Amino acid sequence: MPTMKLSHFEAAFLFALFTSIVLGIVTKRTDRDRFHYGIYTFVCFMVALFGIGWLMYLGHR
Amino acid sequence: MPKEQEQKQPPAPISAWVPAVALGWLIPGAGHLLLKRTGRGLLLLVTITVMFLCGLMMRGAMFQPQSGDLLTTLINTGGFIGNLCAGILYLLTVWLGYNQPDMAGAVHDYGTKFLVTAGLLNLLAIVDAFEIAAGRKD
């Protein structure tokens, strides 16, 4: 089986992408709302990813 | 008022939603495809399958139910249920021997989380298919 060697960021980015797509599809009732919610969820994941990343960096200085 | 109206709705007959739920568990997105929600069904199928395959290629491990202290039981049984929710993806992985032992490392740990999350996302898709089949959602 082929293997994937990803960095933390790449893995977290893919996780956010897949999860946002599914959450967008199953949560809202219209396609427009689904699209917007998917984008919103993805942005929240990214903000948390960078925010927690910076917190850990500053906490270990 | 809308809450009262929802409460008064008669429950949908089992035959209306069981095929969609069963097929949705077995093949991610297939419940939506059965209910003629082709776009959403295909997107769910591709997304959940790719996520599961990424988890396998990161050499993530499957959970096995274990007893012991409460946290061990919760994590392993919950993880096992999450894996099981991936349906045919989980069954094929186990039957074909692609199930890998738990390994130390960040990427492998991400892989394990990808595998569980793919199953849990399929669970959300199953619930969505149920609501569509039961007439509670378009």
Backbone of each chain as ProteinMPNN parsed JSONL, in Angstrom:
{"seq_chain_A": "MPTMKLSHFEAAFLFALFTSIVLGIVTKRTDRDRFHYGIYTFVCFMVALFGIGWLMYLGHR", "coords_chain_A": {"N_chain_A": [[0.837, -1.202, 0.0], [0.557, 2.237, -0.871], [2.182, 4.922, 0.865], [1.62, 7.899, 2.835], [3.418, 10.759, 3.576], [2.974, 13.284, 5.541], [3.112, 16.708, 6.664], [2.404, 18.219, 9.889], [0.789, 20.439, 9.382], [-0.198, 19.975, 6.782], [-1.659, 17.602, 7.17], [-3.567, 18.475, 9.036], [-4.806, 20.421, 7.509], [-5.971, 18.915, 5.424], [-7.72, 17.374, 6.98], [-9.42, 19.391, 7.965], [-10.521, 20.251, 5.55], [-11.943, 17.974, 4.479], [-13.733, 17.467, 6.58], [-15.156, 19.878, 6.728], [-16.474, 19.914, 4.268], [-18.293, 17.746, 4.499], [-19.739, 18.497, 6.804], [-20.889, 20.844, 5.863], [-22.58, 19.806, 3.886], [-24.424, 18.147, 5.282], [-25.623, 19.733, 7.19], [-27.126, 22.114, 6.581], [-30.051, 23.478, 4.813], [-30.391, 24.564, 2.247], [-28.617, 24.832, -0.906], [-27.028, 27.11, -1.096], [-26.77, 27.919, 1.589], [-25.469, 25.656, 2.523], [-23.022, 25.77, 1.178], [-21.99, 28.172, 2.193], [-21.84, 27.53, 4.921], [-20.023, 25.441, 4.88], [-17.702, 26.796, 4.027], [-17.466, 28.571, 6.18], [-17.032, 26.785, 8.332], [-14.607, 25.674, 7.535], [-12.93, 27.921, 7.602], [-13.058, 28.443, 10.358], [-11.742, 26.152, 11.335], [-9.193, 26.661, 10.284], [-8.488, 29.064, 11.548], [-8.442, 28.179, 14.208], [-6.395, 26.311, 13.952], [-4.091, 27.874, 13.245], [-4.158, 29.64, 15.402], [-3.897, 27.992, 17.728], [-1.495, 26.855, 17.059], [0.279, 29.094, 17.136], [-0.038, 29.728, 19.853], [1.104, 27.467, 21.079], [3.696, 27.732, 20.116], [4.496, 30.21, 21.247], [4.199, 29.537, 23.889], [6.264, 27.766, 24.308], [8.579, 29.195, 24.119]], "CA_chain_A": [[0.0, 0.0, 0.0], [1.336, 3.486, -0.849], [2.095, 5.647, 2.136], [1.625, 9.363, 2.76], [4.187, 11.426, 4.626], [2.483, 14.66, 5.569], [3.465, 17.51, 7.834], [1.251, 18.504, 10.761], [-0.104, 21.402, 8.729], [-0.879, 19.325, 5.642], [-2.654, 16.657, 7.69], [-4.656, 19.24, 9.64], [-5.501, 21.089, 6.403], [-6.832, 17.909, 4.781], [-8.776, 17.045, 7.941], [-10.368, 20.511, 7.956], [-11.196, 20.286, 4.25], [-12.916, 16.88, 4.378], [-14.769, 17.631, 7.6], [-15.985, 21.03, 6.366], [-17.348, 19.542, 3.145], [-19.405, 16.903, 4.977], [-20.589, 19.292, 7.706], [-21.675, 21.751, 5.019], [-23.634, 19.065, 3.171], [-25.469, 17.54, 6.116], [-26.173, 20.61, 8.229], [-28.076, 23.15, 6.163], [-31.175, 23.034, 3.983], [-30.293, 25.01, 0.845], [-27.247, 24.706, -1.41], [-26.306, 28.336, -0.768], [-26.42, 27.83, 3.012], [-24.489, 24.567, 2.683], [-21.729, 26.284, 0.713], [-21.511, 29.172, 3.159], [-21.496, 26.879, 6.194], [-18.781, 24.704, 4.631], [-16.612, 27.787, 4.045], [-17.36, 29.072, 7.562], [-16.408, 25.746, 9.159], [-13.206, 25.546, 7.133], [-12.222, 29.091, 8.141], [-12.928, 28.223, 11.809], [-10.668, 25.175, 11.528], [-7.905, 27.288, 9.983], [-8.206, 30.023, 12.624], [-8.042, 27.388, 15.38], [-5.102, 25.68, 13.652], [-3.025, 28.872, 13.378], [-4.208, 30.197, 16.76], [-3.308, 27.035, 18.673], [-0.093, 26.729, 16.668], [1.011, 30.231, 17.703], [-0.051, 29.587, 21.32], [2.102, 26.464, 21.457], [5.018, 28.301, 19.814], [4.824, 31.219, 22.253], [4.287, 28.872, 25.191], [7.511, 27.01, 24.424], [9.757, 30.059, 23.949]], "C_chain_A": [[0.869, 1.246, 0.0], [1.156, 4.212, 0.479], [2.152, 7.151, 1.891], [2.465, 9.902, 3.903], [3.788, 12.895, 4.601], [3.034, 15.386, 6.784], [2.209, 17.68, 8.691], [0.252, 19.397, 10.033], [-0.887, 20.746, 7.597], [-1.973, 18.378, 6.127], [-3.854, 17.415, 8.27], [-5.478, 19.961, 8.569], [-6.461, 20.118, 5.717], [-8.009, 17.537, 5.681], [-9.858, 18.121, 7.925], [-11.186, 20.521, 6.67], [-12.297, 19.219, 4.169], [-14.08, 17.095, 5.354], [-15.713, 18.778, 7.239], [-16.96, 20.684, 5.245], [-18.561, 18.757, 3.658], [-20.326, 17.702, 5.9], [-21.462, 20.26, 6.917], [-22.837, 21.03, 4.36], [-24.778, 18.666, 4.1], [-26.177, 18.53, 7.037], [-27.299, 21.511, 7.734], [-29.088, 22.632, 5.141], [-31.143, 23.507, 2.538], [-28.827, 24.943, 0.412], [-26.409, 25.926, -1.048], [-25.848, 28.31, 0.693], [-25.352, 26.76, 3.258], [-23.094, 25.065, 2.314], [-21.146, 27.262, 1.739], [-21.089, 28.52, 4.471], [-20.202, 26.071, 6.047], [-17.58, 25.631, 4.688], [-16.37, 28.276, 5.478], [-16.645, 28.052, 8.456], [-14.924, 25.617, 8.834], [-12.383, 26.712, 7.688], [-12.026, 28.945, 9.653], [-11.809, 27.226, 12.112], [-9.303, 25.836, 11.34], [-7.513, 28.287, 11.082], [-7.74, 29.279, 13.871], [-6.662, 26.784, 15.169], [-3.951, 26.666, 13.856], [-2.972, 29.433, 14.802], [-3.526, 29.271, 17.761], [-1.825, 26.828, 18.356], [0.755, 27.845, 17.262], [1.064, 30.148, 19.221], [1.015, 28.602, 21.777], [3.515, 26.998, 21.224], [5.426, 29.29, 20.893], [4.974, 30.597, 23.638], [5.592, 28.125, 25.392], [8.747, 27.876, 24.252], [10.513, 30.241, 25.25]], "O_chain_A": [[1.82, 1.33, 0.777], [0.111, 4.121, 1.122], [2.665, 7.61, 0.87], [2.251, 9.546, 5.062], [4.223, 13.652, 3.733], [3.377, 14.773, 7.795], [1.104, 17.332, 8.275], [-0.955, 19.158, 10.056], [-2.096, 20.943, 7.473], [-3.072, 18.348, 5.573], [-5.005, 17.051, 8.029], [-6.694, 20.097, 8.7], [-7.618, 20.452, 5.461], [-9.142, 17.401, 5.218], [-11.051, 17.819, 7.878], [-12.392, 20.767, 6.693], [-13.441, 19.525, 3.832], [-15.247, 16.928, 5.0], [-16.925, 18.668, 7.422], [-18.118, 21.101, 5.263], [-19.702, 19.057, 3.306], [-21.549, 17.602, 5.798], [-22.626, 20.475, 7.253], [-23.944, 21.562, 4.279], [-25.951, 18.822, 3.759], [-27.219, 18.206, 7.606], [-28.319, 21.651, 8.408], [-28.993, 21.499, 4.669], [-31.8, 22.912, 1.684], [-27.917, 24.989, 1.241], [-25.226, 25.802, -0.73], [-24.701, 28.631, 1.003], [-24.457, 26.933, 4.084], [-22.12, 24.823, 3.027], [-19.971, 27.184, 2.098], [-20.087, 28.917, 5.066], [-19.386, 26.021, 6.967], [-16.566, 25.312, 5.308], [-15.229, 28.381, 5.928], [-15.763, 28.41, 9.237], [-14.09, 25.47, 9.728], [-11.274, 26.514, 8.185], [-10.963, 29.278, 10.177], [-11.021, 27.431, 13.036], [-8.379, 25.613, 12.122], [-6.354, 28.347, 11.492], [-6.773, 29.681, 14.518], [-5.849, 26.747, 16.092], [-2.97, 26.362, 14.536], [-1.894, 29.672, 15.344], [-2.682, 29.706, 18.546], [-1.005, 26.649, 19.257], [1.819, 27.589, 17.824], [2.092, 30.461, 19.822], [1.741, 28.86, 22.737], [4.419, 26.754, 22.023], [6.546, 29.237, 21.401], [5.767, 31.062, 24.457], [5.99, 27.875, 26.529], [9.861, 27.354, 24.24], [11.527, 30.938, 25.282]]}, "seq_chain_B": "MPKEQEQKQPPAPISAWVPAVALGWLIPGAGHLLLKRTGRGLLLLVTITVMFLCGLMMRGAMFQPQSGDLLTTLINTGGFIGNLCAGILYLLTVWLGYNQPDMAGAVHDYGTKFLVTAGLLNLLAIVDAFEIAAGRKD", "coords_chain_B": {"N_chain_B": [[-44.878, 27.573, 17.79], [-43.983, 26.117, 15.404], [-42.573, 24.042, 16.659], [-44.572, 22.579, 17.933], [-45.933, 21.685, 15.729], [-43.996, 20.003, 14.631], [-43.876, 18.046, 16.586], [-46.345, 16.881, 16.312], [-46.165, 15.528, 13.969], [-46.627, 12.434, 12.349], [-44.713, 9.436, 12.936], [-42.366, 8.392, 10.448], [-42.926, 5.602, 8.241], [-41.165, 2.514, 8.746], [-40.256, 1.218, 6.468], [-39.789, 3.288, 4.773], [-37.402, 4.548, 5.411], [-35.429, 2.687, 6.163], [-34.028, 1.296, 3.962], [-32.494, 3.432, 2.866], [-30.942, 4.231, 5.062], [-29.547, 1.847, 5.673], [-28.152, 1.349, 3.28], [-26.732, 3.706, 3.167], [-25.044, 3.384, 5.349], [-23.53, 1.164, 4.55], [-22.311, 1.946, 2.083], [-20.733, 4.934, 1.859], [-22.643, 7.862, 1.345], [-24.399, 6.599, -0.359], [-26.997, 6.367, 0.528], [-28.053, 8.898, 0.09], [-27.847, 8.919, -2.679], [-29.664, 6.922, -3.325], [-31.97, 8.221, -2.595], [-32.207, 10.04, -4.563], [-30.636, 12.316, -4.354], [-28.33, 13.229, -5.95], [-25.987, 14.86, -6.383], [-25.158, 15.646, -3.769], [-24.847, 13.116, -2.672], [-22.765, 11.982, -4.227], [-20.699, 13.738, -3.599], [-20.429, 13.235, -0.847], [-19.711, 10.532, -0.953], [-17.22, 10.626, -2.319], [-15.724, 12.357, -0.652], [-15.718, 11.127, 1.96], [-14.672, 8.624, 1.357], [-12.131, 9.274, 0.287], [-11.008, 10.506, 2.525], [-10.904, 8.332, 4.292], [-9.15, 6.647, 2.882], [-6.859, 8.247, 2.868], [-6.3, 8.155, 5.6], [-5.646, 5.431, 5.829], [-3.373, 5.351, 4.191], [-1.701, 6.914, 5.651], [-0.943, 5.169, 7.454], [-2.623, 4.69, 9.64], [-4.222, 3.276, 12.553], [-6.749, 0.797, 13.288], [-9.312, 0.798, 15.768], [-9.795, -1.491, 18.48], [-12.333, -2.967, 20.446], [-11.851, -2.636, 23.911], [-11.608, -3.636, 27.296], [-11.201, -2.292, 30.59], [-9.878, 0.344, 32.462], [-12.115, 3.177, 32.784], [-11.578, 5.243, 30.901], [-9.978, 3.969, 28.963], [-11.79, 2.054, 28.034], [-13.797, 3.723, 27.012], [-12.439, 5.192, 24.984], [-11.443, 3.173, 23.254], [-13.692, 1.585, 22.639], [-15.431, 3.537, 21.662], [-13.877, 4.464, 19.513], [-13.799, 2.138, 17.999], [-16.497, 1.882, 17.296], [-16.722, 4.2, 15.786], [-14.954, 3.564, 13.665], [-16.352, 1.372, 12.613], [-18.591, 2.589, 11.575], [-17.849, 3.405, 9.082], [-18.595, 1.55, 7.276], [-18.516, -0.385, 4.337], [-15.948, 0.311, 3.726], [-14.488, -0.028, 6.074], [-14.98, -2.764, 6.509], [-13.839, -3.977, 4.218], [-11.185, -3.203, 4.567], [-10.462, -4.622, 6.875], [-11.041, -7.272, 6.113], [-9.36, -7.631, 3.893], [-6.936, -7.412, 5.02], [-5.589, -4.983, 5.457], [-5.534, -3.705, 7.801], [-3.647, -2.066, 10.175], [-1.026, -2.345, 12.651], [-0.926, -0.392, 15.692], [1.135, 2.409, 15.587], [3.893, 4.415, 16.726], [4.067, 7.935, 16.267], [3.51, 11.097, 14.685], [2.201, 11.35, 12.185], [1.053, 8.828, 11.838], [-0.694, 8.874, 13.943], [-2.398, 10.947, 13.175], [-3.465, 9.602, 10.988], [-4.94, 7.548, 12.228], [-6.893, 9.122, 13.422], [-8.082, 10.192, 11.153], [-9.271, 7.893, 10.088], [-11.197, 7.212, 12.033], [-12.708, 9.566, 12.048], [-13.688, 9.636, 9.442], [-15.554, 7.578, 9.57], [-17.293, 8.648, 11.514], [-18.203, 10.916, 10.189], [-19.569, 9.672, 8.179], [-21.595, 8.651, 9.704], [-22.995, 11.007, 10.318], [-23.855, 11.568, 7.737], [-25.567, 9.421, 7.361], [-27.581, 9.98, 9.225], [-28.548, 12.314, 8.068], [-29.54, 11.268, 5.662], [-31.548, 9.692, 6.721], [-33.26, 11.68, 7.759], [-34.062, 12.933, 5.397], [-35.336, 10.797, 4.091], [-37.397, 10.333, 5.879], [-38.914, 12.518, 5.49], [-38.443, 14.861, 6.841], [-36.685, 16.679, 5.999], [-35.45, 18.342, 3.089]], "CA_chain_B": [[-45.798, 26.813, 16.931], [-43.351, 25.083, 14.58], [-42.201, 22.892, 17.489], [-45.772, 21.762, 18.137], [-46.232, 21.009, 14.462], [-43.048, 18.909, 14.469], [-44.232, 16.985, 17.511], [-47.564, 16.213, 15.873], [-45.916, 14.746, 12.764], [-46.574, 10.998, 12.613], [-43.411, 8.88, 12.574], [-42.321, 7.82, 9.096], [-42.873, 4.131, 8.268], [-39.797, 1.981, 8.724], [-39.861, 0.858, 5.099], [-39.424, 4.5, 4.034], [-36.043, 5.014, 5.679], [-34.433, 1.625, 6.401], [-33.098, 1.071, 2.836], [-31.549, 4.556, 2.722], [-30.006, 4.2, 6.188], [-28.683, 0.665, 5.544], [-27.247, 1.56, 2.15], [-25.859, 4.816, 3.551], [-23.995, 2.852, 6.226], [-22.66, 0.258, 3.801], [-21.522, 2.726, 1.125], [-20.938, 6.349, 2.193], [-23.313, 8.676, 0.323], [-25.333, 5.814, -1.174], [-28.349, 6.674, 0.996], [-28.471, 10.091, -0.65], [-28.015, 8.537, -4.093], [-30.929, 6.186, -3.393], [-33.054, 9.197, -2.446], [-32.111, 10.942, -5.726], [-29.838, 13.519, -4.073], [-27.123, 12.725, -6.602], [-24.823, 15.728, -6.148], [-24.722, 15.518, -2.378], [-24.425, 11.73, -2.47], [-21.44, 11.783, -4.831], [-19.728, 14.511, -2.813], [-20.199, 12.486, 0.394], [-18.991, 9.3, -1.307], [-15.82, 10.943, -2.634], [-15.036, 12.965, 0.502], [-15.515, 10.159, 3.053], [-13.765, 7.564, 0.884], [-10.768, 9.817, 0.198], [-10.515, 10.698, 3.892], [-10.582, 7.009, 4.831], [-7.943, 6.164, 2.193], [-5.738, 9.038, 3.401], [-5.998, 7.574, 6.915], [-4.948, 4.155, 5.624], [-2.042, 5.6, 3.627], [-0.868, 7.471, 6.727], [-0.734, 4.004, 8.317], [-3.408, 4.79, 10.859], [-4.654, 1.973, 13.093], [-8.158, 0.639, 13.656], [-9.513, 0.53, 17.192], [-10.436, -2.738, 18.894], [-12.958, -2.734, 21.758], [-11.066, -3.169, 25.031], [-12.116, -3.272, 28.618], [-10.137, -1.873, 31.511], [-10.422, 1.509, 33.153], [-13.204, 3.835, 32.046], [-11.066, 6.002, 29.751], [-9.561, 2.992, 27.941], [-13.003, 1.47, 27.455], [-14.472, 4.754, 26.215], [-11.662, 5.53, 23.777], [-11.334, 2.046, 22.319], [-15.018, 1.192, 22.145], [-15.904, 4.649, 20.827], [-13.105, 4.434, 18.272], [-14.245, 0.97, 17.22], [-17.802, 2.224, 16.712], [-16.421, 5.177, 14.729], [-14.41, 2.804, 12.516], [-17.416, 0.515, 12.064], [-19.547, 3.435, 10.843], [-17.384, 3.625, 7.702], [-19.261, 0.557, 6.428], [-17.751, -1.305, 3.483], [-14.528, 0.705, 3.761], [-13.919, -0.715, 7.24], [-15.051, -4.215, 6.325], [-12.832, -4.362, 3.223], [-9.855, -3.026, 5.161], [-10.188, -5.731, 7.797], [-11.053, -8.55, 5.381], [-8.215, -7.731, 2.984], [-5.694, -7.395, 5.801], [-4.893, -3.693, 5.461], [-5.556, -3.187, 9.163], [-2.254, -1.998, 10.587], [-0.835, -2.19, 14.099], [-0.753, 0.984, 16.162], [2.547, 2.789, 15.56], [4.171, 5.732, 17.286], [4.4, 8.945, 15.249], [2.436, 12.078, 14.496], [1.439, 11.086, 10.964], [0.227, 7.641, 12.093], [-1.757, 9.301, 14.852], [-3.361, 11.639, 12.309], [-4.133, 8.575, 10.185], [-5.948, 6.91, 13.079], [-8.004, 10.084, 13.581], [-8.766, 10.271, 9.854], [-10.104, 6.692, 9.928], [-12.362, 7.328, 12.919], [-13.538, 10.697, 11.638], [-14.412, 9.25, 8.22], [-16.728, 6.82, 10.031], [-18.24, 9.538, 12.197], [-18.831, 11.77, 9.168], [-20.567, 8.835, 7.506], [-22.745, 8.593, 10.619], [-23.763, 12.239, 10.068], [-24.514, 11.414, 6.428], [-26.664, 8.464, 7.556], [-28.659, 10.708, 9.902], [-29.113, 13.218, 7.065], [-30.336, 10.439, 4.748], [-32.756, 9.319, 7.472], [-34.178, 12.83, 7.819], [-34.628, 13.124, 4.056], [-36.278, 9.689, 3.809], [-38.548, 10.467, 6.774], [-39.667, 13.708, 5.082], [-38.2, 15.981, 7.747], [-35.726, 17.565, 5.365], [-35.496, 18.186, 1.625]], "C_chain_B": [[-45.114, 25.757, 16.067], [-42.958, 23.844, 15.377], [-43.397, 21.964, 17.688], [-46.117, 20.992, 16.869], [-45.299, 19.819, 14.255], [-43.426, 17.73, 15.362], [-45.447, 16.205, 17.034], [-47.359, 15.363, 14.625], [-45.888, 13.258, 13.097], [-45.208, 10.447, 12.21], [-43.457, 8.229, 11.197], [-42.278, 6.291, 9.182], [-41.444, 3.625, 8.083], [-39.329, 1.701, 7.295], [-39.42, 2.081, 4.294], [-37.956, 4.857, 4.23], [-35.001, 3.916, 5.875], [-33.509, 1.387, 5.197], [-32.056, 2.178, 2.7], [-30.506, 4.53, 3.828], [-29.027, 3.033, 6.04], [-27.672, 0.852, 4.419], [-26.257, 2.683, 2.456], [-24.756, 4.368, 4.489], [-23.003, 2.029, 5.406], [-21.745, 1.034, 2.852], [-21.762, 4.202, 1.427], [-21.587, 7.127, 1.037], [-24.371, 7.932, -0.473], [-26.79, 6.037, -0.74], [-28.906, 7.886, 0.258], [-28.706, 9.76, -2.12], [-29.34, 7.796, -4.278], [-32.125, 7.138, -3.338], [-33.009, 10.292, -3.519], [-31.48, 12.294, -5.391], [-28.438, 13.238, -4.617], [-25.881, 13.555, -6.284], [-24.27, 15.558, -4.752], [-24.174, 14.118, -2.11], [-23.025, 11.487, -3.016], [-20.359, 12.517, -4.038], [-19.401, 13.796, -1.493], [-19.37, 11.236, 0.122], [-17.504, 9.595, -1.511], [-15.094, 11.431, -1.377], [-14.721, 11.931, 1.578], [-14.545, 9.064, 2.619], [-12.325, 8.065, 0.815], [-10.184, 10.026, 1.593], [-10.088, 9.367, 4.501], [-9.279, 6.49, 4.198], [-6.7, 6.934, 2.651], [-5.315, 8.477, 4.764], [-5.236, 6.272, 6.783], [-3.523, 4.388, 5.122], [-1.12, 6.29, 4.624], [-0.554, 6.395, 7.758], [-1.398, 4.174, 9.685], [-3.901, 3.412, 11.284], [-6.156, 1.979, 13.356], [-8.241, 0.353, 15.158], [-10.135, -0.848, 17.381], [-11.095, -2.477, 20.247], [-12.145, -3.4, 22.862], [-11.733, -2.785, 26.33], [-10.923, -2.95, 29.513], [-10.68, -0.709, 32.303], [-11.372, 2.255, 32.221], [-12.705, 4.531, 30.788], [-10.653, 5.07, 28.613], [-10.775, 2.404, 27.236], [-13.686, 2.469, 26.532], [-13.749, 5.007, 24.897], [-11.7, 4.381, 22.778], [-12.689, 1.604, 21.776], [-15.591, 2.28, 21.242], [-15.192, 4.678, 19.488], [-13.536, 3.285, 17.379], [-15.587, 1.263, 16.542], [-17.616, 3.233, 15.575], [-15.884, 4.492, 13.476], [-15.507, 2.018, 11.812], [-18.407, 1.318, 11.218], [-19.105, 3.7, 9.406], [-17.907, 2.552, 6.759], [-18.311, -0.322, 5.65], [-16.265, -0.962, 3.492], [-13.825, -0.007, 4.914], [-13.873, -2.22, 7.001], [-13.99, -4.694, 5.333], [-11.419, -4.261, 3.796], [-9.496, -4.199, 6.06], [-10.097, -7.048, 7.027], [-9.819, -8.724, 4.501], [-6.871, -7.584, 3.707], [-4.924, -6.09, 5.757], [-4.902, -3.034, 6.837], [-4.137, -3.219, 9.726], [-2.124, -1.851, 12.097], [-0.601, -0.728, 14.453], [0.742, 1.302, 16.224], [2.716, 4.174, 16.165], [4.514, 6.702, 16.164], [3.206, 9.832, 14.979], [1.566, 11.738, 13.29], [0.522, 9.869, 11.161], [-0.956, 7.994, 12.993], [-2.837, 10.074, 14.085], [-4.159, 10.62, 11.492], [-5.237, 7.881, 10.966], [-7.159, 7.825, 13.24], [-8.778, 10.236, 12.267], [-9.726, 9.088, 9.698], [-11.368, 6.791, 10.782], [-13.287, 8.437, 12.435], [-14.306, 10.387, 10.357], [-15.679, 8.476, 8.595], [-17.764, 7.722, 10.681], [-18.928, 10.488, 11.208], [-19.872, 10.965, 8.384], [-21.812, 8.679, 8.383], [-23.627, 9.84, 10.449], [-24.524, 12.139, 8.745], [-25.705, 10.461, 6.539], [-27.864, 9.163, 8.209], [-29.353, 11.66, 8.922], [-30.009, 12.44, 6.096], [-31.648, 10.007, 5.427], [-33.761, 10.465, 7.488], [-34.829, 13.11, 6.463], [-35.679, 12.062, 3.791], [-37.543, 9.809, 4.644], [-39.373, 11.719, 6.447], [-39.468, 14.903, 5.999], [-37.288, 17.025, 7.122], [-35.78, 17.325, 3.876], [-34.222, 17.499, 1.141]], "O_chain_B": [[-45.59, 24.625, 15.99], [-42.998, 22.729, 14.857], [-43.271, 20.741, 17.626], [-46.53, 19.833, 16.909], [-45.719, 18.765, 13.776], [-43.315, 16.571, 14.962], [-45.574, 15.013, 17.312], [-48.231, 14.581, 14.246], [-45.197, 12.853, 14.032], [-44.605, 10.93, 11.251], [-44.448, 7.6, 10.823], [-41.661, 5.742, 10.095], [-40.636, 4.22, 7.37], [-38.166, 1.916, 6.955], [-38.761, 1.946, 3.263], [-37.327, 5.405, 3.325], [-33.804, 4.183, 5.766], [-32.297, 1.285, 5.39], [-30.882, 1.907, 2.45], [-29.325, 4.773, 3.578], [-27.825, 3.197, 6.252], [-26.488, 0.553, 4.578], [-25.094, 2.624, 2.058], [-23.648, 4.904, 4.443], [-21.79, 2.178, 5.55], [-20.537, 0.8, 2.826], [-22.884, 4.681, 1.268], [-21.131, 7.054, -0.104], [-25.159, 8.553, -1.187], [-27.707, 5.91, -1.551], [-30.068, 7.905, -0.147], [-29.649, 10.261, -2.733], [-30.05, 8.013, -5.26], [-33.159, 6.887, -3.956], [-33.674, 11.322, -3.407], [-31.751, 13.295, -6.056], [-27.489, 13.037, -3.858], [-24.835, 12.998, -5.952], [-23.071, 15.351, -4.565], [-23.171, 13.952, -1.414], [-22.194, 10.863, -2.355], [-19.26, 12.003, -3.83], [-18.244, 13.756, -1.074], [-18.445, 10.919, 0.868], [-16.641, 8.914, -0.957], [-13.99, 10.978, -1.074], [-13.589, 11.86, 2.058], [-13.701, 8.625, 3.401], [-11.402, 7.367, 1.234], [-9.005, 9.755, 1.821], [-9.044, 9.278, 5.147], [-8.414, 5.96, 4.895], [-5.624, 6.355, 2.804], [-4.125, 8.342, 5.046], [-4.289, 6.025, 7.531], [-2.583, 3.722, 5.558], [0.101, 6.26, 4.468], [0.03, 6.676, 8.805], [-0.826, 3.851, 10.726], [-3.985, 2.494, 10.468], [-6.753, 3.024, 13.612], [-7.342, -0.259, 15.735], [-10.907, -1.312, 16.542], [-10.494, -1.838, 21.11], [-11.794, -4.576, 22.766], [-12.351, -1.726, 26.437], [-9.784, -3.303, 29.209], [-11.817, -0.754, 32.772], [-11.419, 1.99, 31.019], [-13.327, 4.429, 29.731], [-10.937, 5.339, 27.446], [-10.797, 2.269, 26.012], [-14.1, 2.129, 25.424], [-14.364, 5.033, 23.831], [-11.959, 4.592, 21.593], [-12.817, 1.286, 20.593], [-16.163, 1.99, 20.192], [-15.816, 4.89, 18.448], [-13.627, 3.431, 16.16], [-15.789, 0.939, 15.372], [-18.267, 3.136, 14.535], [-16.307, 4.801, 12.361], [-15.586, 1.997, 10.583], [-18.987, 0.797, 10.266], [-19.902, 4.171, 8.594], [-17.683, 2.637, 5.551], [-17.408, -0.934, 6.22], [-15.42, -1.834, 3.292], [-12.718, -0.522, 4.759], [-12.859, -2.87, 7.256], [-13.32, -5.697, 5.575], [-10.57, -5.116, 3.546], [-8.377, -4.71, 6.018], [-9.187, -7.845, 7.256], [-9.292, -9.829, 4.375], [-5.81, -7.627, 3.084], [-3.717, -6.085, 5.995], [-4.351, -1.949, 7.022], [-3.498, -4.271, 9.753], [-3.009, -1.297, 12.749], [-0.143, 0.064, 13.631], [1.518, 0.565, 16.832], [1.804, 5.0, 16.123], [5.188, 6.322, 15.206], [2.055, 9.398, 15.032], [0.34, 11.824, 13.36], [-0.626, 9.866, 10.717], [-2.063, 7.483, 12.824], [-4.032, 9.883, 14.314], [-5.371, 10.756, 11.324], [-6.33, 7.651, 10.447], [-8.303, 7.371, 13.199], [-9.999, 10.392, 12.282], [-10.854, 9.256, 9.235], [-12.468, 6.494, 10.316], [-14.506, 8.27, 12.413], [-15.446, 10.824, 10.197], [-16.742, 8.69, 8.012], [-18.963, 7.584, 10.435], [-20.101, 10.82, 11.378], [-20.909, 11.49, 7.98], [-22.932, 8.588, 7.881], [-24.854, 9.74, 10.437], [-25.675, 12.564, 8.641], [-26.731, 10.667, 5.891], [-29.009, 8.966, 7.802], [-30.576, 11.8, 8.936], [-31.1, 12.893, 5.751], [-32.706, 9.963, 4.799], [-34.954, 10.263, 7.262], [-36.001, 13.479, 6.393], [-36.777, 12.367, 3.325], [-38.629, 9.441, 4.196], [-40.414, 11.95, 7.061], [-40.241, 15.859, 5.943], [-37.135, 18.125, 7.654], [-36.118, 16.226, 3.436], [-34.06, 17.273, -0.058]]}, "name": "protein", "num_of_chains": 2, "seq": "MPTMKLSHFEAAFLFALFTSIVLGIVTKRTDRDRFHYGIYTFVCFMVALFGIGWLMYLGHRMPKEQEQKQPPAPISAWVPAVALGWLIPGAGHLLLKRTGRGLLLLVTITVMFLCGLMMRGAMFQPQSGDLLTTLINTGGFIGNLCAGILYLLTVWLGYNQPDMAGAVHDYGTKFLVTAGLLNLLAIVDAFEIAAGRKD"}
